[in-house]
């Protein structure tokens, strides 16, 4: 059994879905569990619907709901026009889902109050609609496909908008549900991103959570492999939107992939790797627009050679500098500092310490006012804005001869505010001014991957 996850661009329209169904058809011997995202841009549309409803803007809410209905109904007609009976059934289901959404959104609009629970319900409709249409389309193509409601499998915590999976419950439910759904079928389809808590209340895993859903399902069924189908030819040596001449990586380790995802690479959700690692399930990142491409295999570390694999970055971060003489020879000071971050639910990325100073980086989206206020009661706190974090990632890179020289020689003309080296030897990270980011990433990539011989001059 394999798990195949298709992202929004892979199910964006008639052409993309037709291509995706052909890919699935080629893998039927492997008994695929298909996990789909919402159609491209639909989740954004659903966020707009929730915001318009919360603002009590009835006209905008109704217009957006109508656009959502029209897109899915029109897509169903394109995909199923040669199968009238299936088209009729699909339209009934699509309209029922849209009617359900209309009722929730209009109720929010009437009250002018949007709870996290209702917002999670609203933004879940993208996956519920896409999986419904694609399931009918697969059956119309002769692939006997059964539908599984992910909300019955993907059990999470009570955090409606960022549910944390309850792995024991997922592993207990998924195998039997998939086996039952597969009876007499060629494939089964379910949704990424959405779930429910133990009380049956709907939750979502957070933006990009469909990759995570696929990995959790793969872990639960002991899949042979997990395939993440997207719109790029695999994991690359840098973000092609920032750097020209990037290379596609044929294979990387679980650890390297996790670091890349955490430190800014957009191809995978940061939490995707962990469930696969527990069962040592290989992950393949593939391009639905180029199905014959090799993509990137993510494998256990012993199968991967040492060396630099990528230059990743986080574009907009803050550096919080915490200074106090009380830190010197005082036990418990670090614990007190990081308890404040934890209690305020602020995630820290990089950490650097000296005798009387702690520097940490946080994403610019984090709300840090309360953190700064509490830290300032016993330390001097300075927050540096408009910074970027750059990470050079690869297996055992710190142990490679001359690696630090190769990393920092290209940066000799810019200010480096902070350096952090992971104990795992998988990354070297540093902080630069945000306005310097593009030049830094390009220069690093050029020296590390395109013209490494130029470093010999220094």
N, C-alpha and C positions, 0 to 999 in steps of 0.2 A: 504493500500500500504506500502511496505517496500523497503528499499534500501540495496542492498547487494554489498559490495566492496570486490574484490578478488585481493590480492597482487601478486607480481611477482612469489613467490614460489608456490602459489596456481594455477598458470597457466604456470608452468615451462616447461611441456612436456606432452606427450600423457596421461600418467597415472594421472598426476595432473589435467589436464583439464577434463578428464573423471570423476574423483571424484567430481570436481567442478560442472559439469553439473548435476550430481546426486543430489548434495545438492540443486541446484536451482530447480530441478524438484520436490523436496520434499516441496518446498515453493510456488508452483504456486497458491495455494488458496489465498495467501497474495498479489498477483499481484506485483512481484518483479521488481524493476528497478536495473539492474545489471551494476555495474561499475567495469571495469577491468584495471589493470596496464599492462605495457609491460611484456613480458615473462622475467623470471629471467635472470639477467645479460645483457639484451638487451639495457637498457638505458646506461649502462657503455660502451657497444660496440658503441653506437651512439655518445657518447662523444669522443671516440677514432677516429671515422670517422671524426668528425668535426675538431679535432686537427690535424689529418693527412692531411686533405684537406687544412687547414690553413697553414700548413708547406709546402704545394705544393709537398707532397710525393704521387705521382700518384700511384705507385706500392702498397704501403700500403693501400691507400684509396680504390683502386679497390679490393684488397684482402678482406678487411673488408666488403665492400658492397656485395661481392659475398657470404661471410659467412652468412650475415644477410638474404639474399634472400634464400639461401639453407636451413637455419633453418626453416623459415616459410613455404616454399614450402614443405619441408619434413614433417613438422607437419600437414599441410593440407592433404597430402596424407595419413598419418597414421589415421587421424580422419575421413576422408571422403571416404575411398577406397570402402566402401559398397554402396555409393551413387554417382555414376559416374557423373550424371548431376550436382549435387551440387559441386562436386570436380572440374569439368571443370570451372564452374562459379567462384568458389573460387580462382582457380589458375589465372584466368584472372585478378581478382581484386588484388591479392597479387602481381602479376607481374607488374600491372599498378602502384601500390604504390611504388614498388621497383624501377621502371623506373623513377618515379617522383623524388625519393630520389637521384638516380644516377645522374640525371641532375643537381640538386642543388649542390650536393657534388663536382661534376666535375667542375662546374662553379666556386665554391669557390677555388678549387685546381688550376684552370687556373689563377685566379686572385691573389691567395695567401693572400686573405683578408676575414676575417670572421666577419661579423657584428653580434650583439646580435640578431637581427631579424632573420638572416639566421640560427644561432645556435639554436634558439627556434624551427624553422621549422624542422631542422634535428633531434633534439632529441625528437620531437613529434611522429615520425614515429613508435616508439615501440608500443604505445597505439593504433595507427591507424591500425597497422598490427595485433596485438593480438586480438583486438575486432572484426575485420573482420573475422579472422579464427574461433574464438569461436562462433560468430553469426551463421556461416554456420554449425558448429558442433552441435549447439543446435537444429537447424532446422532438421539436419540429424537424431537426436535422437527423433524427433517428437514433439519438443517444438516449437511452432510457435513463432518465435522471430523477432522483428523489430529492426532496427539499427538507433540510433540517433547520429549525429555528435555533440560531446560535444562543438566544437568550435562555434556552433550556440546558445548554452545555457549558457556556462560559460564565461560571459563577465567580462573583467578585465581592469585594468589600462594599460597604455602604456609601462610599464616595461616588456620588452619582456621575460626576463629570470626569473622574479619573480613577475608576475602579481598579483595585489591586486584585489580580486573580487569586482565587483560593485553589491552589494547585491540587490539593488532595481531593477536593470535591470534583474538579474538572476531570482528573484521572479516573475517578470512580464512575462518572457518568458517560464520558465520551465514547469509550470502546463499545459498549452495549448499544448506544444510540446509533453509532455509525454502522455497526453490524446489522442491526435491524433495518435501517434505512437502505442498506445495500441489497436486501433480499430481492432477487429478480431484477436487479438494476445493473446498469453499466457504470454509473457514476452517481455521486451525491454532491449537492451544493449547499453551502451555508454562507454566513456573513462574517466578515471581519468587523472589529471595532466595537461591536455591541455585546452586551451581556445582561446579567441581572444579579441582584444580591440574593441571599438565602431566603428573604421574605418575598421574593418574586418581583421586586421593584426593579424597573429597568435602569441599567447603568451603561456607561461607555468607557472605553479604555483610554481615551484621550487621542488627540490628533496623531495620525500615523499608526494607530493601534492595530490595523489589519494585519501587518507583518507579525506582530506579537500574537494575535489570535491564531494565525497559521502555525507558528512555532509551538504554541501550547497544545494545539490539536495534534500536531506531529508527535510531540512528546507523549501525549496521552495514548495514541494508537500505536506507538513504536514504529513510526513511519520509516521506510527505507531511505527517503530523502525528502527535503522540503524545498520547493521551488518558489522563488519570489520573482514573479514576472512583472517587469516594469517597462520603461521607455528608453533605457540606456543599455549598452552592451556589457553590463557588469560593473564591478567596482573599479574605479579609475585612480590614477596616481594623484589626482587633484580634481577639484571642481571645474569641469570644462567651461562653466560660466565665468570663471575668473582666469583660467589658464588655457592657452592654446597648446596643442601638441601633447595632451595627456595620453597616457598609455592605459590600456585595459589590463588588469591583473588577472592572470590565469587562475591563480590559487593563493589564498591567504589563510591564516590560522583563525580559529575562533577568537583568540585573544586579540589579534590585530583587528579583526572586524569589529569587535566590541569597542575597542579604543577609537576606531574611525567613527563609528556611529555616535559614541559619546562626545567626541571632540569635533562634531560638526558635519561629518559626511552625511549627505541627504538620502543615500540609496536605501539604507535600512533604518528601521526604528531602533533606538538604542537598546531596548529590552529584548529584541528578537533572539539574540544569541543564547541567552541563559537556558531556556527550556531545551533547546537542541543539544547543548553541551551535556546536560544531565543524562541523555540517552545516546550521546555521541552520534547524532544524526547530521549528516552533511547537508549544508544549505547551498543552493545554487541560485545566483542572481542572474536572471536571463532577460532578454529583450523581446517582448511580444511583437515588436515591429520587425524583428530580425530573428525569427525562430531558429534558423540554422546556425546562429552564432554560438560560440562556446560559452560565453558568459564568464562568470567567476565562481569557482568552487571554494566554499569555506569549510575547512577540514581541521582535524586535530593537529596539534602543533608539530608532532614528530614527522608529519608528512610535508612540512613546509621548510624551505631553506631560510637561513638567516639573511637579513638585509633590509634596507628601507623599502617600504611599500607605498607610502603616500604622504602628502602634505595636506593636513586638514586644518580647519579653522572655525572659530566662532567669531562672528563679525562684530557683535556689539555686546561688550561686557563691561563690568565695573571692577575695579580693584579696591578692596577695603583694607586699609592699613591700620593696624591696632597697636598702639605703643603704650607700654606701662613699665615703670621700674619695678612694680610689684611682681612682675613675671619672673624676675631673676631669682633663682634658687627657691621658687615657690611651687609646691606640688598642688595640683588641682586647678591651676590657672587655665590651662588649655581646655580642661573639661568644662569649666564655667563658660568660656567663650563659645564653645561649640554647642553647649546646651541651649544657648540663646538662639543660635541659628536653627537648631532642631525644633525648639518650641514654637518658633515663628514660621516653620515650614519653608525655610530658605535653603536651597541646595547650593553647596559649595563645590567648585570644580578643582582649581589648583590651590595648593597650600605651600607657603614658604615661611620658615621661622628663623629668627636669630635670637640673641640673648634677651632682648627686650622688645621684640617686634614680631607680630604675626601679620602676614599679608595673605589674603584669600581673593579668589575671583568668583563672581556670581554673574549670572546672565542679567542683562539690562532689564528684562521683563520682571525680575523678582522685586517684590515690594520690601524694601529694606529700611524704611523709616523707623519702624519699631526696633529693629535690630540695632541700628546706629544709636538710638536713644538709650537702650539698655546697656550697650557696650560703653557708652560715654559716661556712665555712672562710676566706672572704675578705670577707664583708660582714655587716652587721646585717640580719636578716630578721624581719619582722613579718607574721603572717598574720591577716587580718580575716575572720572567719566570718560566716555568716548575712547575706550581701549578695545583692542582685539587680541584674541588668543590664537596662536599658531602652534600646531603640533606636528612634529616629524615622527611618523609611526612605522614600526617594523620590528621583526623578531630579533631579539638580542642586539639591538642597534648600539646600545651603550658599550657593549663589549667589542664592537668592531673597531679595528685600528684606524685612528684618525677621524672617527665619526663626529666628535665635537667640533673639530676644525672644519669639517665639511658643512656642518650645520650653521656655525656662527660666522664663518668668513664672509658669506654673502650679505651678512647683516651689519657689516662694519660701519655703514653710514647712517644707521637709524638707531633711535633710542630703544633699549630693551629694559623694561621696568621690572620684570620678574622672570625667574627661570625655575622650572620644576621638572625633576626627573623621576619617573615612576620607578618604584622598587622592582617592578616586573621586567624592567629593561625593554619595554615595548614602546615607550614614547619619551620624547624630550619636548617639553612645551615652554613657551615663553610669551610674554605680553608686549605688544607694541602699540603705538598710536593708531587709532582706527583709520586715519587718513593715509597711513603708510601700508595698510594691509595688502592691497592689490599688488603693489610693487614688491613687497616682501615675499608673498606667496609665489609670484612669477619668478623672482630671482632664485628663491630656494629650489623651486621645481627645475629651473634651467640648470642649476649646478648639480643637483642630485640625480636628475634623470636624463637631461638632454645633452649637457656638455660638462660632465664631471672632470674632464681633463683640465679645464680652466683653473681649477683649484690648485693645481700643481704650481702655479705661478706665485702663490702666496706662502 
